[in-house]
Amino acid sequence: MLAALLAACAALPGLRMPFISDDWAHLAAIAEGLSNRTPMGYFRPLTLASFHVELIAWGRSSMLFHLTNLLLISGAAFLVVVLIRRYTGAPRAVQTACVPARVRV
């Protein structure tokens, strides 16, 4: 839970940020129709599908798009800690993952 909180704190300033150049290109492409390729030609079906769902849910509110990213980042950090604890048995998984001084060579 600590890792998720730290990740959320790190991503929190992004909530105030507006869309930037490629965001507008993605939103325009999604408004035309759902595709699995970005306007730049990259194959990103999951990203574009999530943008499509967010566009339907939030409209063009950049803060809510960034809030979704913050929740995804926090969830990913939480899952990393869960996996580290599961496979290493380390009770302090965040410290184990973040402190390279504890690595023995």
N, CA and C atoms as an extended XYZ file, in Angstrom:
315
Properties=species:S:1:pos:R:3:atomname:S:1:resname:S:1:resid:I:1 pbc="F F F"
N         0.813       -1.186        0.000 N   MET     1
C         0.000        0.000        0.000 CA  MET     1
C         0.863        1.260        0.000 C   MET     1
N         2.006        1.190        0.676 N   LEU     2
C         2.918        2.334        0.710 CA  LEU     2
C         3.431        2.669       -0.684 C   LEU     2
N         3.751        1.645       -1.465 N   ALA     3
C         4.244        1.881       -2.824 CA  ALA     3
C         3.190        2.568       -3.674 C   ALA     3
N         1.938        2.160       -3.536 N   ALA     4
C         0.854        2.789       -4.290 CA  ALA     4
C         0.690        4.247       -3.886 C   ALA     4
N         0.816        4.518       -2.597 N   LEU     5
C         0.710        5.891       -2.106 CA  LEU     5
C         1.866        6.754       -2.607 C   LEU     5
N         3.073        6.212       -2.577 N   LEU     6
C         4.233        6.943       -3.088 CA  LEU     6
C         4.106        7.216       -4.576 C   LEU     6
N         3.632        6.226       -5.329 N   ALA     7
C         3.436        6.411       -6.765 CA  ALA     7
C         2.380        7.471       -7.038 C   ALA     7
N         1.303        7.453       -6.255 N   ALA     8
C         0.250        8.456       -6.420 CA  ALA     8
C         0.779        9.856       -6.111 C   ALA     8
N         1.589        9.974       -5.077 N   CYS     9
C         2.176       11.280       -4.731 CA  CYS     9
C         3.095       11.788       -5.839 C   CYS     9
N         3.834       10.883       -6.447 N   ALA    10
C         4.729       11.277       -7.534 CA  ALA    10
C         3.946       11.727       -8.765 C   ALA    10
N         2.799       11.100       -9.008 N   ALA    11
C         2.003       11.435      -10.189 CA  ALA    11
C         1.016       12.569       -9.946 C   ALA    11
N         0.813       12.955       -8.702 N   LEU    12
C        -0.185       13.956       -8.350 CA  LEU    12
C        -0.013       15.305       -9.059 C   LEU    12
N         1.189       15.833       -9.227 N   PRO    13
C         1.316       17.118       -9.923 CA  PRO    13
C         0.820       17.088      -11.367 C   PRO    13
N         0.781       15.913      -11.963 N   GLY    14
C         0.318       15.798      -13.338 CA  GLY    14
C        -1.166       16.066      -13.521 C   GLY    14
N        -1.920       16.055      -12.436 N   LEU    15
C        -3.363       16.307      -12.552 CA  LEU    15
C        -3.668       17.700      -13.093 C   LEU    15
N        -2.786       18.648      -12.822 N   ARG    16
C        -3.006       20.032      -13.273 CA  ARG    16
C        -2.555       20.270      -14.704 C   ARG    16
N        -1.875       19.308      -15.289 N   MET    17
C        -1.300       19.506      -16.619 CA  MET    17
C        -2.364       19.397      -17.710 C   MET    17
N        -2.237       20.219      -18.745 N   PRO    18
C        -3.172       20.103      -19.875 CA  PRO    18
C        -2.727       18.968      -20.805 C   PRO    18
N        -3.515       18.717      -21.827 N   PHE    19
C        -3.080       17.780      -22.855 CA  PHE    19
C        -1.896       18.375      -23.592 C   PHE    19
N        -0.994       17.522      -24.072 N   ILE    20
C         0.123       17.991      -24.880 CA  ILE    20
C        -0.075       17.522      -26.318 C   ILE    20
N         0.873       17.791      -27.178 N   SER    21
C         0.703       17.636      -28.624 CA  SER    21
C         0.188       16.267      -29.059 C   SER    21
N         0.821       15.190      -28.640 N   ASP    22
C         0.381       13.884      -29.125 CA  ASP    22
C        -0.951       13.464      -28.513 C   ASP    22
N        -1.299       13.999      -27.342 N   ASP    23
C        -2.606       13.706      -26.758 CA  ASP    23
C        -3.725       14.188      -27.674 C   ASP    23
N        -3.567       15.397      -28.200 N   TRP    24
C        -4.588       15.945      -29.096 CA  TRP    24
C        -4.703       15.106      -30.359 C   TRP    24
N        -3.583       14.632      -30.871 N   ALA    25
C        -3.609       13.784      -32.067 CA  ALA    25
C        -4.336       12.474      -31.784 C   ALA    25
N        -4.078       11.882      -30.610 N   HIS    26
C        -4.760       10.640      -30.247 CA  HIS    26
C        -6.263       10.864      -30.087 C   HIS    26
N        -6.643       11.942      -29.407 N   LEU    27
C        -8.062       12.222      -29.202 CA  LEU    27
C        -8.783       12.467      -30.526 C   LEU    27
N        -8.138       13.173      -31.445 N   ALA    28
C        -8.746       13.416      -32.755 CA  ALA    28
C        -8.913       12.114      -33.535 C   ALA    28
N        -7.908       11.251      -33.464 N   ALA    29
C        -7.988        9.970      -34.176 CA  ALA    29
C        -9.080        9.080      -33.584 C   ALA    29
N        -9.215        9.088      -32.275 N   ILE    30
C       -10.235        8.261      -31.622 CA  ILE    30
C       -11.630        8.800      -31.922 C   ILE    30
N       -11.767       10.112      -32.017 N   ALA    31
C       -13.065       10.698      -32.328 CA  ALA    31
C       -13.538       10.281      -33.720 C   ALA    31
N       -12.589       10.031      -34.632 N   GLU    32
C       -12.934        9.578      -35.979 CA  GLU    32
C       -13.385        8.125      -35.994 C   GLU    32
N       -12.886        7.333      -35.057 N   GLY    33
C       -13.244        5.919      -34.998 CA  GLY    33
C       -12.154        5.130      -34.305 C   GLY    33
N       -12.549        4.017      -33.696 N   LEU    34
C       -11.605        3.198      -32.944 CA  LEU    34
C       -10.639        2.488      -33.900 C   LEU    34
N        -9.365        2.582      -33.606 N   SER    35
C        -8.323        1.966      -34.412 CA  SER    35
C        -7.325        1.307      -33.473 C   SER    35
N        -6.479        0.440      -33.997 N   ASN    36
C        -5.440       -0.161      -33.160 CA  ASN    36
C        -4.076        0.455      -33.433 C   ASN    36
N        -4.024        1.461      -34.287 N   ARG    37
C        -2.779        2.159      -34.577 CA  ARG    37
C        -2.900        3.634      -34.206 C   ARG    37
N        -1.828        4.167      -33.636 N   THR    38
C        -1.818        5.584      -33.279 CA  THR    38
C        -1.699        6.420      -34.549 C   THR    38
N        -1.927        7.733      -34.458 N   PRO    39
C        -1.735        8.591      -35.634 CA  PRO    39
C        -0.291        8.552      -36.160 C   PRO    39
N         0.656        8.157      -35.305 N   MET    40
C         2.053        8.053      -35.717 CA  MET    40
C         2.367        6.683      -36.320 C   MET    40
N         1.365        5.785      -36.332 N   GLY    41
C         1.541        4.478      -36.946 CA  GLY    41
C         1.941        3.364      -36.002 C   GLY    41
N         2.043        3.622      -34.699 N   TYR    42
C         2.423        2.584      -33.736 CA  TYR    42
C         1.218        1.701      -33.397 C   TYR    42
N         1.474        0.425      -33.179 N   PHE    43
C         0.435       -0.531      -32.818 CA  PHE    43
C         0.231       -0.468      -31.313 C   PHE    43
N        -0.861        0.171      -30.858 N   ARG    44
C        -1.153        0.351      -29.436 CA  ARG    44
C        -2.639        0.140      -29.169 C   ARG    44
N        -3.154       -1.063      -29.375 N   PRO    45
C        -4.603       -1.254      -29.251 CA  PRO    45
C        -5.142       -1.037      -27.842 C   PRO    45
N        -4.430       -1.473      -26.814 N   LEU    46
C        -4.929       -1.305      -25.450 CA  LEU    46
C        -4.940        0.170      -25.041 C   LEU    46
N        -3.900        0.886      -25.384 N   THR    47
C        -3.832        2.314      -25.073 CA  THR    47
C        -4.963        3.072      -25.755 C   THR    47
N        -5.159        2.802      -27.036 N   LEU    48
C        -6.207        3.515      -27.761 CA  LEU    48
C        -7.599        3.119      -27.296 C   LEU    48
N        -7.780        1.863      -26.908 N   ALA    49
C        -9.080        1.442      -26.376 CA  ALA    49
C        -9.358        2.149      -25.050 C   ALA    49
N        -8.325        2.276      -24.200 N   SER    50
C        -8.533        2.979      -22.926 CA  SER    50
C        -8.803        4.463      -23.170 C   SER    50
N        -8.123        5.076      -24.139 N   PHE    51
C        -8.419        6.469      -24.485 CA  PHE    51
C        -9.869        6.604      -24.956 C   PHE    51
N       -10.331        5.636      -25.734 N   HIS    52
C       -11.705        5.672      -26.239 CA  HIS    52
C       -12.709        5.625      -25.084 C   HIS    52
N       -12.483        4.713      -24.148 N   VAL    53
C       -13.372        4.602      -22.983 CA  VAL    53
C       -13.327        5.894      -22.159 C   VAL    53
N       -12.132        6.431      -21.960 N   GLU    54
C       -12.010        7.679      -21.193 CA  GLU    54
C       -12.679        8.849      -21.903 C   GLU    54
N       -12.556        8.902      -23.221 N   LEU    55
C       -13.186        9.984      -23.975 CA  LEU    55
C       -14.707        9.928      -23.822 C   LEU    55
N       -15.253        8.708      -23.834 N   ILE    56
C       -16.691        8.556      -23.634 CA  ILE    56
C       -17.071        8.943      -22.194 C   ILE    56
N       -16.274        8.495      -21.221 N   ALA    57
C       -16.598        8.737      -19.809 CA  ALA    57
C       -16.346       10.180      -19.380 C   ALA    57
N       -15.204       10.742      -19.751 N   TRP    58
C       -14.797       12.043      -19.209 CA  TRP    58
C       -14.950       13.204      -20.178 C   TRP    58
N       -15.165       12.914      -21.445 N   GLY    59
C       -15.129       13.999      -22.420 CA  GLY    59
C       -13.685       14.404      -22.651 C   GLY    59
N       -13.438       15.676      -22.787 N   ARG    60
C       -12.072       16.147      -23.041 CA  ARG    60
C       -11.437       16.802      -21.808 C   ARG    60
N       -11.754       16.275      -20.642 N   SER    61
C       -11.189       16.789      -19.393 CA  SER    61
C        -9.811       16.170      -19.157 C   SER    61
N        -8.779       16.964      -19.305 N   SER    62
C        -7.420       16.432      -19.134 CA  SER    62
C        -7.184       15.975      -17.696 C   SER    62
N        -7.796       16.653      -16.723 N   MET    63
C        -7.587       16.264      -15.333 CA  MET    63
C        -8.099       14.845      -15.077 C   MET    63
N        -9.237       14.493      -15.633 N   LEU    64
C        -9.781       13.154      -15.412 CA  LEU    64
C        -8.985       12.090      -16.165 C   LEU    64
N        -8.440       12.436      -17.333 N   PHE    65
C        -7.541       11.520      -18.030 CA  PHE    65
C        -6.307       11.257      -17.168 C   PHE    65
N        -5.749       12.316      -16.600 N   HIS    66
C        -4.564       12.179      -15.751 CA  HIS    66
C        -4.892       11.447      -14.451 C   HIS    66
N        -6.098       11.625      -13.938 N   LEU    67
C        -6.514       10.886      -12.748 CA  LEU    67
C        -6.554        9.380      -13.033 C   LEU    67
N        -7.048        9.019      -14.202 N   THR    68
C        -7.032        7.608      -14.607 CA  THR    68
C        -5.608        7.078      -14.638 C   THR    68
N        -4.684        7.857      -15.192 N   ASN    69
C        -3.271        7.446      -15.223 CA  ASN    69
C        -2.725        7.289      -13.812 C   ASN    69
N        -3.066        8.214      -12.933 N   LEU    70
C        -2.600        8.129      -11.554 CA  LEU    70
C        -3.091        6.842      -10.891 C   LEU    70
N        -4.342        6.490      -11.114 N   LEU    71
C        -4.881        5.256      -10.538 CA  LEU    71
C        -4.203        4.022      -11.127 C   LEU    71
N        -3.928        4.042      -12.425 N   LEU    72
C        -3.228        2.913      -13.055 CA  LEU    72
C        -1.796        2.779      -12.531 C   LEU    72
N        -1.108        3.895      -12.361 N   ILE    73
C         0.259        3.882      -11.834 CA  ILE    73
C         0.270        3.350      -10.405 C   ILE    73
N        -0.667        3.823       -9.585 N   SER    74
C        -0.737        3.353       -8.197 CA  SER    74
C        -1.051        1.861       -8.131 C   SER    74
N        -1.966        1.428       -8.966 N   GLY    75
C        -2.303        0.005       -9.000 CA  GLY    75
C        -1.126       -0.855       -9.439 C   GLY    75
N        -0.372       -0.380      -10.424 N   ALA    76
C         0.797       -1.130      -10.884 CA  ALA    76
C         1.858       -1.207       -9.787 C   ALA    76
N         2.080       -0.116       -9.075 N   ALA    77
C         3.056       -0.125       -7.981 CA  ALA    77
C         2.634       -1.097       -6.887 C   ALA    77
N         1.348       -1.113       -6.566 N   PHE    78
C         0.828       -2.034       -5.565 CA  PHE    78
C         1.054       -3.482       -6.001 C   PHE    78
N         0.774       -3.773       -7.269 N   LEU    79
C         0.950       -5.138       -7.770 CA  LEU    79
C         2.417       -5.559       -7.801 C   LEU    79
N         3.318       -4.630       -8.080 N   VAL    80
C         4.749       -4.958       -8.050 CA  VAL    80
C         5.153       -5.392       -6.645 C   VAL    80
N         4.686       -4.661       -5.640 N   VAL    81
C         5.005       -5.016       -4.253 CA  VAL    81
C         4.416       -6.377       -3.903 C   VAL    81
N         3.177       -6.622       -4.316 N   VAL    82
C         2.546       -7.917       -4.043 CA  VAL    82
C         3.359       -9.047       -4.681 C   VAL    82
N         3.802       -8.847       -5.930 N   LEU    83
C         4.591       -9.881       -6.596 CA  LEU    83
C         5.943      -10.087       -5.938 C   LEU    83
N         6.597       -9.006       -5.527 N   ILE    84
C         7.890       -9.137       -4.849 CA  ILE    84
C         7.712       -9.913       -3.546 C   ILE    84
N         6.678       -9.572       -2.791 N   ARG    85
C         6.437      -10.295       -1.537 CA  ARG    85
C         6.124      -11.769       -1.797 C   ARG    85
N         5.360      -12.022       -2.830 N   ARG    86
C         4.963      -13.408       -3.112 CA  ARG    86
C         6.154      -14.272       -3.530 C   ARG    86
N         7.025      -13.729       -4.386 N   TYR    87
C         8.095      -14.549       -4.931 CA  TYR    87
C         9.391      -14.504       -4.136 C   TYR    87
N         9.542      -13.501       -3.275 N   THR    88
C        10.769      -13.444       -2.475 CA  THR    88
C        10.501      -13.680       -0.998 C   THR    88
N         9.277      -13.510       -0.584 N   GLY    89
C         8.946      -13.658        0.829 CA  GLY    89
C         9.422      -12.486        1.665 C   GLY    89
N         9.855      -11.416        1.011 N   ALA    90
C        10.364      -10.245        1.724 CA  ALA    90
C         9.211       -9.472        2.348 C   ALA    90
N         9.184       -9.327        3.678 N   PRO    91
C         8.092       -8.593        4.316 CA  PRO    91
C         8.151       -7.097        4.033 C   PRO    91
N         9.326       -6.584        3.737 N   ARG    92
C         9.463       -5.159        3.436 CA  ARG    92
C         9.798       -5.011        1.961 C   ARG    92
N         8.848       -5.347        1.115 N   ALA    93
C         9.089       -5.415       -0.322 CA  ALA    93
C         9.466       -4.064       -0.924 C   ALA    93
N         8.887       -2.984       -0.444 N   VAL    94
C         9.222       -1.673       -0.998 CA  VAL    94
C        10.679       -1.351       -0.724 C   VAL    94
N        11.128       -1.590        0.502 N   GLN    95
C        12.523       -1.325        0.842 CA  GLN    95
C        13.443       -2.240        0.048 C   GLN    95
N        13.077       -3.490       -0.099 N   THR    96
C        13.890       -4.431       -0.859 CA  THR    96
C        14.008       -4.004       -2.314 C   THR    96
N        12.912       -3.516       -2.875 N   ALA    97
C        12.906       -3.124       -4.281 CA  ALA    97
C        13.605       -1.790       -4.523 C   ALA    97
N        13.595       -0.888       -3.547 N   CYS    98
C        14.075        0.472       -3.763 CA  CYS    98
C        15.476        0.749       -3.247 C   CYS    98
N        16.040       -0.107       -2.433 N   VAL    99
C        17.336        0.170       -1.837 CA  VAL    99
C        18.395       -0.758       -2.426 C   VAL    99
N        19.142       -0.279       -3.428 N   PRO   100
C        20.132       -1.154       -4.049 CA  PRO   100
C        21.296       -1.509       -3.141 C   PRO   100
N        21.462       -0.787       -2.039 N   ALA   101
C        22.564       -1.084       -1.123 CA  ALA   101
C        22.373       -2.454       -0.450 C   ALA   101
N        21.164       -2.955       -0.440 N   ARG   102
C        20.894       -4.250        0.174 CA  ARG   102
C        21.197       -5.421       -0.766 C   ARG   102
N        21.548       -5.128       -1.995 N   VAL   103
C        21.857       -6.200       -2.942 CA  VAL   103
C        23.244       -6.741       -2.658 C   VAL   103
N        23.358       -8.019       -2.568 N   ARG   104
C        24.653       -8.669       -2.327 CA  ARG   104
C        25.194       -9.201       -3.634 C   ARG   104
N        26.448       -8.880       -3.916 N   VAL   105
C        27.071       -9.307       -5.165 CA  VAL   105
C        27.932      -10.511       -4.935 C   VAL   105
